[in-house]
Amino acid sequence: MHIAPFDNQNRAIVGENHPVVPLCYFNIVHLRAGQTFTSVVAGYETCIVPATGTIDISVMGETFLGLGQRHANVWDGDPEGAYIPTGASAQITAQTDTEIFVAGAAFDTVLSPFAIRAADIDPIQYGSDETKTHRKIKHILGTKYHGRVGRLLVSELFTVGAGGWSGFPSHKHDTDRLPLESHHDEVYNFRFNPPHGSGLQMLQREDGKPGDAYHIVDGSTICLDKGYHPVAVLPGYQMYYFTILAGKSQRSLVQYFQPSHADQIETIPGIKDMIAKFK
């Protein structure tokens, strides 16, 4: 499902119990310096990440000051954010004009809040220009937080260079059948550099049968409930996407690679290390 960019007026783009991805939650909040916004999502743990700008967050008696060091765009440094327990009321105060991502996963246990600083980000770079798969992932809520987070995985993905493929070899994660595959709903929000760039999100629900394709632009949101889902960016442009994964029965992601393309795992440098980072 493709949701074209629109002025959401600080209301959820992917709300609670969404019909396509009920395990995920996603909001974009825009604030001017000095403005405040209270984020409360019943039944969902969340992660608040400034796309640009700097914010303070108060939640459950704790205050996290000065989160977010990026100003020009999402390429302007590493992300920061805060983990917000299920149903907790988080007051966000903008130090500067800000755009803020709020990512969530359905989870019924209340844990403890914590901040994620730039030094805590867990990056990995893999692929190659030759295989057209060169990209970098910055894990915000990655595997290092097992035990402190319930079902939520949050990352930022960047193409390295201009043009190429991401999410390849094609994979899916729509069925709990461990150890082969886990069920994780997924939501993306895309950005392009320069912003007038664009790309293509493919979604092939069954191996060997034609699927769907969505023209993605700066600000597009994609909801993925099932199927194989590689994505490409036009030559000459950089692509970024904010990624929310919400597990149905476990936090660790187990991807099932499309049988007709799975052999290409052996051709892409570093991809096995990338796969391991989600487990």
C-alpha positions as CSV (number, residue, x, y, z in Angstrom):
1,M,0.0,0.0,0.0
2,H,1.3,3.4,-1.0
3,I,0.3,6.6,0.9
4,A,1.3,9.7,-1.0
5,P,2.7,12.7,0.9
6,F,0.1,15.0,2.4
7,D,-0.2,17.4,5.3
8,N,-1.2,15.0,8.1
9,Q,-1.5,17.9,10.6
10,N,0.5,15.9,13.2
11,R,-2.1,13.1,13.1
12,A,-1.0,9.5,12.6
13,I,-0.4,8.4,9.0
14,V,-0.5,4.8,10.0
15,G,-2.8,4.7,13.1
16,E,-3.5,2.0,15.7
17,N,-5.0,-1.2,14.3
18,H,-4.4,-0.1,10.7
19,P,-6.2,-2.5,8.3
20,V,-3.0,-3.3,6.3
21,V,-0.3,-3.3,9.0
22,P,-2.1,-3.5,12.4
23,L,1.2,-4.2,14.3
24,C,2.8,-0.8,13.2
25,Y,2.2,2.8,14.0
26,F,3.6,5.9,12.2
27,N,3.2,9.6,12.7
28,I,5.1,12.7,11.4
29,V,5.0,15.7,13.7
30,H,6.1,19.2,12.6
31,L,6.8,21.8,15.3
32,R,8.1,25.3,15.4
33,A,10.8,26.2,17.9
34,G,9.1,26.5,21.3
35,Q,6.0,24.4,20.4
36,T,5.1,21.3,22.2
37,F,3.3,18.1,21.3
38,T,2.1,15.2,23.4
39,S,2.4,11.7,21.9
40,V,0.3,8.9,23.5
41,V,-0.3,5.7,21.7
42,A,-2.4,3.2,23.6
43,G,-1.3,-0.4,23.1
44,Y,1.9,0.5,21.2
45,E,5.5,1.1,22.3
46,T,7.1,3.9,20.3
47,C,10.3,5.5,19.3
48,I,10.5,9.2,18.7
49,V,13.2,10.3,16.2
50,P,13.8,13.8,14.9
51,A,14.3,13.7,11.2
52,T,15.6,17.2,11.4
53,G,15.9,19.7,14.3
54,T,16.4,19.3,18.0
55,I,13.9,18.4,20.7
56,D,13.5,17.7,24.4
57,I,11.3,14.8,25.6
58,S,9.7,14.3,29.0
59,V,8.2,10.8,29.8
60,M,7.4,8.9,33.0
61,G,9.3,11.4,35.2
62,E,12.5,11.4,33.0
63,T,13.7,14.2,30.7
64,F,15.9,13.7,27.6
65,L,17.4,17.0,26.5
66,G,18.8,18.0,23.1
67,L,17.9,15.0,21.0
68,G,18.6,15.5,17.3
69,Q,21.6,17.2,15.7
70,R,20.5,17.2,12.1
71,H,19.4,20.4,10.5
72,A,19.6,20.4,6.7
73,N,18.1,17.0,6.0
74,V,18.3,13.3,7.0
75,W,21.8,13.1,5.4
76,D,23.1,15.7,7.8
77,G,24.5,13.4,10.5
78,D,23.4,10.4,12.6
79,P,19.9,10.1,14.1
80,E,19.0,10.3,17.8
81,G,15.8,9.6,19.6
82,A,14.0,8.1,22.6
83,Y,12.2,4.8,23.4
84,I,8.7,5.5,24.8
85,P,7.0,2.6,26.7
86,T,3.6,1.3,25.7
87,G,0.8,3.9,26.3
88,A,3.1,6.4,28.0
89,S,2.5,10.1,27.6
90,A,5.6,11.7,26.0
91,Q,5.8,15.5,25.9
92,I,7.9,16.8,23.0
93,T,9.3,20.3,23.1
94,A,11.0,21.7,20.0
95,Q,14.2,23.6,20.6
96,T,14.3,24.4,16.9
97,D,11.9,24.0,14.0
98,T,11.6,20.2,13.7
99,E,10.2,17.3,11.7
100,I,9.8,14.3,14.0
101,F,9.1,10.6,13.2
102,V,7.1,8.6,15.7
103,A,7.4,4.8,15.1
104,G,5.4,2.2,17.0
105,A,4.8,-1.5,17.4
106,A,1.9,-3.2,19.2
107,F,3.1,-4.5,22.6
108,D,1.2,-4.9,25.9
109,T,4.0,-4.7,28.4
110,V,5.2,-1.4,29.9
111,L,9.0,-1.2,29.9
112,S,11.3,1.8,30.8
113,P,12.1,4.8,28.7
114,F,15.6,5.6,27.5
115,A,17.4,8.0,25.1
116,I,19.4,6.9,22.0
117,R,22.3,9.2,21.2
118,A,24.4,9.4,18.0
119,A,27.1,7.4,19.7
120,D,24.7,4.6,20.3
121,I,23.7,4.1,16.7
122,D,24.7,0.7,15.3
123,P,25.7,1.2,11.6
124,I,26.5,-1.4,8.9
125,Q,27.4,-0.9,5.2
126,Y,27.2,-3.6,2.6
127,G,26.8,-4.3,-1.1
128,S,28.8,-2.9,-3.9
129,D,28.6,-0.5,-6.8
130,E,29.2,-3.5,-9.1
131,T,26.1,-5.3,-7.8
132,K,24.0,-2.1,-7.7
133,T,23.2,-2.9,-4.0
134,H,25.5,-0.5,-2.1
135,R,23.8,0.8,1.0
136,K,24.2,1.8,4.7
137,I,21.8,1.0,7.6
138,K,21.8,3.0,10.8
139,H,20.0,0.9,13.5
140,I,18.3,3.2,16.0
141,L,16.5,0.4,17.9
142,G,18.5,-2.6,16.8
143,T,19.6,-5.9,18.3
144,K,21.6,-4.2,21.1
145,Y,18.3,-3.3,22.8
146,H,16.9,-6.8,23.1
147,G,15.4,-7.0,26.6
148,R,14.7,-3.3,26.8
149,V,12.3,-3.2,23.8
150,G,9.3,-5.4,23.1
151,R,8.6,-5.9,19.4
152,L,9.9,-2.7,17.7
153,L,12.9,-2.4,15.3
154,V,13.7,1.0,13.9
155,S,16.4,1.8,11.3
156,E,17.4,4.3,8.7
157,L,18.5,3.0,5.3
158,F,20.5,4.9,2.8
159,T,21.6,4.1,-0.7
160,V,25.4,4.7,-1.0
161,G,26.1,6.7,-4.1
162,A,23.4,7.6,-6.6
163,G,20.9,5.0,-8.0
164,G,20.6,1.3,-7.4
165,W,18.6,-1.3,-5.5
166,S,17.8,-1.9,-1.9
167,G,16.0,-4.8,-0.2
168,F,17.6,-7.3,-2.7
169,P,17.7,-10.2,-3.0
170,S,13.9,-10.0,-2.7
171,H,12.6,-11.2,0.7
172,K,9.5,-11.4,2.8
173,H,8.5,-11.7,6.5
174,D,4.8,-12.2,6.6
175,T,4.4,-15.7,8.2
176,D,5.5,-17.0,11.6
177,R,7.2,-20.3,10.7
178,L,10.4,-20.3,12.6
179,P,13.2,-20.9,12.1
180,L,12.6,-20.1,8.4
181,E,10.6,-16.8,8.7
182,S,9.1,-14.4,11.2
183,H,5.9,-12.3,10.9
184,H,6.8,-8.6,10.9
185,D,4.6,-5.8,9.6
186,E,6.7,-3.0,8.0
187,V,6.3,0.7,7.2
188,Y,8.7,2.9,5.2
189,N,8.9,6.6,4.8
190,F,11.1,7.8,1.9
191,R,13.2,10.8,1.2
192,F,15.3,11.7,-1.9
193,N,18.4,13.8,-2.4
194,P,17.8,16.1,-4.3
195,P,14.1,16.0,-3.2
196,H,12.7,15.9,-6.7
197,G,14.2,12.4,-7.1
198,S,12.0,9.3,-7.0
199,G,12.0,5.5,-7.0
200,L,10.1,2.3,-7.4
201,Q,8.7,0.1,-4.7
202,M,8.0,-3.4,-5.9
203,L,5.6,-5.8,-4.1
204,Q,5.4,-9.4,-5.4
205,R,3.0,-11.4,-3.3
206,E,3.7,-14.8,-4.8
207,D,6.9,-16.1,-6.3
208,G,6.5,-16.6,-10.1
209,K,3.5,-14.3,-10.4
210,P,3.4,-10.6,-11.4
211,G,3.1,-8.2,-8.5
212,D,2.5,-4.5,-8.0
213,A,4.8,-1.4,-8.3
214,Y,4.4,2.0,-6.7
215,H,6.0,5.2,-7.8
216,I,7.6,6.6,-4.6
217,V,8.5,10.3,-4.2
218,D,9.9,12.4,-1.4
219,G,7.6,11.8,1.6
220,S,6.0,8.6,0.4
221,T,4.9,6.1,3.0
222,I,4.7,2.4,2.1
223,C,2.9,-0.2,4.2
224,L,4.0,-3.8,3.7
225,D,1.8,-6.7,5.0
226,K,3.0,-9.5,2.8
227,G,5.1,-10.4,-0.2
228,Y,8.6,-9.8,-1.6
229,H,9.5,-6.1,-1.6
230,P,12.7,-4.8,-3.3
231,V,13.0,-1.0,-4.0
232,A,15.0,1.0,-6.5
233,V,16.0,4.6,-6.8
234,L,16.6,6.5,-10.1
235,P,20.2,7.0,-11.3
236,G,21.6,10.3,-10.1
237,Y,19.7,10.4,-6.8
238,Q,20.3,9.3,-3.2
239,M,17.5,7.5,-1.4
240,Y,16.7,7.3,2.3
241,Y,14.0,5.4,4.1
242,F,12.9,5.4,7.7
243,T,12.0,1.8,8.6
244,I,9.6,0.4,11.2
245,L,9.4,-3.3,11.8
246,A,6.9,-4.7,14.3
247,G,7.0,-8.4,15.2
248,K,3.9,-10.5,15.8
249,S,5.5,-13.0,18.2
250,Q,9.1,-11.9,18.6
251,R,11.4,-8.9,18.1
252,S,14.1,-10.6,16.0
253,L,13.5,-10.5,12.2
254,V,13.9,-13.6,10.2
255,Q,13.8,-12.8,6.5
256,Y,12.8,-15.5,3.9
257,F,14.6,-14.8,0.6
258,Q,12.7,-15.4,-2.6
259,P,13.8,-18.8,-3.9
260,S,14.3,-17.6,-7.5
261,H,16.8,-14.9,-6.3
262,A,18.2,-16.4,-3.1
263,D,21.5,-17.5,-4.7
264,Q,22.4,-13.9,-5.1
265,I,23.0,-13.7,-1.4
266,E,26.4,-15.2,-2.3
267,T,27.2,-12.3,-4.7
268,I,26.6,-9.3,-2.5
269,P,29.5,-8.3,-0.2
270,G,28.6,-8.1,3.5
271,I,24.9,-9.0,3.1
272,K,25.2,-11.9,5.6
273,D,26.4,-9.5,8.3
274,M,23.5,-7.2,7.5
275,I,21.0,-10.1,7.9
276,A,22.6,-11.0,11.3
277,K,22.1,-7.4,12.5
278,F,18.3,-7.9,12.5
279,K,18.4,-11.1,14.7
